[in-house]
Amino acid sequence: MIALDLDGTLLRSDNTISDYTVETLKKIQEKGHKVVIATGRPYRMALEHYKRLELETPMISFNGSLTHLPEKNGTLNIV
């Protein structure tokens, strides 16, 4: 498992993830590695980046106080 922070790690100064980073993380996942977002941000502020990376793994948010699996319909499941 590879746990990545958003601010200062995955995100550029304009609050986006580069296409290069997205493609690199897809290749890593294709090799069987799990990629997880672990952020201090609230869930809703991290969700767009989770979707951009097309993740299906749990997301850790609120400085580690919430771990959940975002679903396509927008509901939360506490893990």
N, C-alpha and C positions, 0 to 999 in steps of 0.2 A: 504494500500500500504506500502510495505517495500522497502525503497531506501537504497542501499548498495554501498559503495565506493569499489574500487578495491585495490589500494595500501594501505597497512597497515590494511586492513579489511578482504576482501575475499581472497586475494592472500597470499600465503606463500612466504618465502624468495627466492624460486626458480621460482617465477612468475607463479605458478600453483594454481588451486583450488583443495583442497583435495576431494577425493571420498565421505568422510563423509559429507562434506559441501554440495556437489552437491545433495546427497540423502536427506539431511535435507531440503534443499530449495525446492526440488520436493514435499516432504510431505507437506510443508507449502502451496505450490500452490494447491495441491490436496484438501486442506481444504478451498480453495476459496480466499486465500490471493494473491495479486499481488506483484511480486518481480521486482524491477527496478534497473538497474545499474545507478549510478550517480557518474561520475568520472571527474577528471581534465584531463585525457588522451584524445588524439585525437581519433576520431571514429575508425580509422583503428587499433589502438593499443588496443582497448577494444572489438572489434568484436569477436575475438576468444573465449573470456571468455563468452560473450553473447551467442554464439553458444553452448559452452560446457554446459551451464545451460539450454539450450533449451527454452529460453525466447521468448515470443511473445508480450511483453510490450515495451513501448518506452524506449529508452536509452538516458540518459543525459550525454553529453560529453563536452570537451573543457571548463571545469570549469563552466558549466551551460549555456554556450552561444549557445549550439545546442541541441535541443531535437528532436529526430527522431525515426521512426520505421524501423529498418533494415528489408529488405526483403530477401527471399531466393535467389533471383537472383543478389543480391549485390548492388541494387540501394538504394538511400536514399529518404525518404519522409519526408519533414519538417512538423512537427506537429504544 
